């Protein structure tokens, strides 16, 4: 019974959340290529890479959530994946503002400020989650894992937002004057729908793996290392007893 209890010691929502976010991202990535009004091999390659890597990520994380003898699993998933999914929602809001609001509102200046704020919020949130887990468990590996899980959640959220944007709202991106100016400057020989899909799909993959997994692992390592150093420094300070 103890072994069974340990194996299922995870939040009930963890696996459904992973499957839902990952599955919708993969479907939306493929749908974006299907709905493109022209056939573009680069788009299909990128969408297949995003969909395939997302499915692989969900499969691996599904296994990790049930791996036996994972210390502090419930706390790591609750703080790590939980914070990551919340931060992923922040990325989705940022994507929606940049691409779906009136262009008089989502100006280049406003987007730049929002992008920086969003990135800072995601980074600080990941650091706090990893640091909190480290402080509670006194294990730097648990803090590192919390950072990675936070990156998984935020990366999936950002990837989902970008993929859905391409699958359902590509025309809004095409109508963006900033996107049109970029297209004319960088690659006017490619049809606008293909250019928009290529660039955005590359961003989807970048958010999933670089701003998600890689950044989460790095910030988790930093936060857990600092917190362990603080804990050890405090443990070396002994209270001074005065004789009476």
C-alpha positions in Angstrom: 0.0 0.0 0.0 2.9 2.4 0.8 4.4 1.9 -2.7 1.0 2.5 -4.4 0.5 5.6 -2.3 3.9 7.0 -3.3 3.3 6.2 -7.0 0.1 8.3 -7.1 1.3 11.1 -4.8 0.7 13.9 -7.3 -2.0 16.5 -7.8 -5.0 15.0 -9.6 -5.1 17.9 -12.1 -1.4 17.5 -13.2 -1.8 14.9 -16.0 -5.1 16.2 -17.4 -3.6 19.7 -17.6 -0.6 18.4 -19.4 -2.6 16.4 -21.9 -5.1 19.2 -22.5 -2.5 21.9 -23.1 -0.2 19.7 -25.1 -2.9 18.1 -27.1 -4.5 21.4 -28.1 -1.1 22.8 -29.0 -0.3 19.9 -31.3 -3.7 20.0 -33.0 -3.6 23.7 -33.4 -0.1 23.5 -34.9 -1.2 21.0 -37.5 -4.4 22.9 -38.2 -2.4 26.1 -38.9 -0.6 24.3 -41.7 -3.8 22.7 -43.0 -5.6 26.1 -43.2 -2.8 27.8 -45.0 -4.2 28.9 -48.4 -1.1 27.6 -50.1 1.1 24.6 -49.7 4.4 25.5 -48.1 6.9 22.8 -47.2 8.6 25.0 -44.6 5.4 25.6 -42.8 4.6 21.8 -42.7 8.1 21.0 -41.4 7.8 23.6 -38.7 4.2 22.6 -37.7 5.2 18.9 -37.7 8.2 19.7 -35.5 6.1 21.6 -33.0 3.3 19.1 -32.9 5.7 16.1 -32.7 7.9 17.6 -30.0 4.8 18.7 -28.0 3.4 15.2 -28.0 6.8 13.8 -27.0 7.0 16.3 -24.2 3.6 15.4 -22.9 4.5 11.7 -23.0 7.7 12.2 -21.1 6.1 14.4 -18.5 3.2 12.0 -18.1 5.8 9.3 -17.2 7.6 11.6 -14.9 4.5 12.4 -12.9 4.1 8.7 -12.1 7.8 7.8 -11.6 8.4 5.9 -8.4 10.5 7.3 -5.6 10.4 10.9 -6.8 11.0 13.0 -3.6 8.6 15.9 -2.9 6.6 15.1 -6.0 3.3 16.7 -4.8 5.0 19.9 -3.7 7.2 20.1 -6.8 4.2 19.7 -9.2 1.9 21.9 -7.2 4.4 24.8 -7.0 6.2 24.1 -10.2 3.6 23.0 -12.8 0.9 25.0 -11.1 2.9 28.3 -11.3 3.9 27.4 -14.8 0.4 27.0 -16.0 -0.5 30.3 -14.5 2.5 32.0 -16.1 1.4 30.3 -19.4 -1.9 32.2 -19.1 0.1 35.4 -18.8 1.9 34.6 -22.1 -1.5 33.9 -23.7 -2.8 37.3 -22.6 0.3 39.0 -24.0 -0.1 37.2 -27.3 -3.8 38.2 -27.5 -3.0 41.8 -26.7 -0.2 42.0 -29.3 -2.2 40.4 -32.1 -6.0 40.8 -31.5 -6.5 44.2 -30.1 -6.9 47.3 -32.3 -3.6 48.4 -33.8 -4.1 51.9 -32.3 -3.9 50.2 -28.9 -1.2 47.6 -29.5 1.4 49.9 -30.9 5.0 49.0 -31.2 5.9 50.9 -28.0 3.0 49.2 -26.0 4.0 45.8 -27.3 7.7 46.3 -26.3 6.7 47.3 -22.8 4.3 44.5 -22.4 6.8 41.9 -23.8 9.4 43.0 -21.2 6.9 43.0 -18.3 5.6 39.6 -19.3 9.1 38.1 -19.6 10.0 39.6 -16.2 6.8 38.3 -14.5 7.4 34.8 -15.9 11.1 34.8 -14.8 10.3 36.1 -11.3 7.4 33.6 -10.9 9.7 30.7 -11.9 12.4 31.9 -9.5 9.9 32.2 -6.6 8.4 28.8 -7.2 11.8 27.1 -7.3 13.0 29.0 -4.3 9.9 28.3 -2.3 10.2 24.5 -2.9 13.9 24.5 -2.0 13.2 26.4 1.2 10.4 24.0 2.2 12.2 20.8 1.3 15.8 21.8 1.8 16.7 19.9 -1.4 18.2 21.8 -4.3 17.2 19.1 -6.7 13.5 19.5 -5.7 13.9 23.3 -6.4 15.5 22.6 -9.7 12.7 20.2 -10.7 10.1 22.8 -9.7 11.8 25.3 -12.0 11.8 22.8 -14.9 8.1 22.0 -14.3 7.3 25.8 -14.2 9.1 26.1 -17.5 7.0 23.2 -18.9 3.8 24.9 -17.9 4.6 28.3 -19.1 6.1 27.0 -22.3 3.0 25.0 -23.1 0.8 28.0 -22.3 2.8 30.2 -24.6 2.9 27.6 -27.4 -0.8 27.0 -27.1 -1.5 30.7 -27.5 0.7 31.0 -30.5 -0.6 27.9 -32.2 -4.2 28.8 -31.7 -3.4 32.3 -33.0 -2.1 30.8 -36.3 -4.9 28.2 -36.6 -7.8 30.6 -36.0 -6.7 34.2 -36.2 -4.0 34.3 -38.8 -5.8 36.9 -40.8 -5.5 39.3 -37.8 -1.8 38.9 -37.8 -1.6 39.4 -41.6 -3.5 42.7 -41.2 -1.0 44.0 -38.6 0.8 47.0 -40.1 4.0 46.1 -38.2 3.9 42.5 -39.5 3.4 43.8 -43.1 6.3 46.2 -42.8 8.5 43.4 -41.5 7.5 41.1 -44.3 8.2 43.8 -46.9 11.6 44.4 -45.4 12.8 40.9 -44.8 11.2 38.5 -47.3 8.6 40.0 -49.7 9.3 37.1 -52.2 7.3 34.8 -49.8 3.5 35.0 -49.7 2.3 36.9 -46.7 0.3 34.0 -45.2 3.3 31.7 -45.4 5.7 34.3 -44.0 3.4 35.0 -41.0 2.9 31.3 -40.3 6.6 30.5 -40.6 7.7 33.3 -38.3 5.0 32.7 -35.7 5.5 28.9 -35.7 9.2 29.4 -35.1 8.2 31.6 -32.1 5.9 28.9 -30.9 8.7 26.4 -30.8 11.0 28.9 -29.2 8.6 29.7 -26.4 8.0 26.0 -25.7 11.7 24.9 -25.5 13.8 28.0 -24.9 11.6 30.4 -22.9 9.9 27.4 -21.4 12.0 24.3 -20.6 15.5 25.8 -20.9 14.7 29.0 -19.1 12.8 27.1 -16.4 15.8 24.8 -15.8 18.3 27.7 -15.6 16.1 29.8 -13.3 15.4 26.7 -11.1 19.1 26.0 -10.8 19.8 29.6 -9.8 17.0 29.9 -7.3 17.7 26.5 -5.7 21.4 27.1 -5.5 20.9 30.5 -3.8 18.4 29.2 -1.4 20.5 26.3 -0.3 23.4 28.7 0.2 21.2 30.9 2.4 20.0 27.8 4.4 23.6 26.7 5.0 24.7 30.1 6.0 22.0 30.3 8.6 22.7 26.9 9.9 26.3 28.0 10.6 25.2 30.9 12.7 24.8 29.6 16.3 23.0 31.7 18.9 25.3 33.2 21.5 24.4 32.1 25.1 25.2 34.5 27.9 25.9 33.0 31.3 24.0 34.5 34.1 
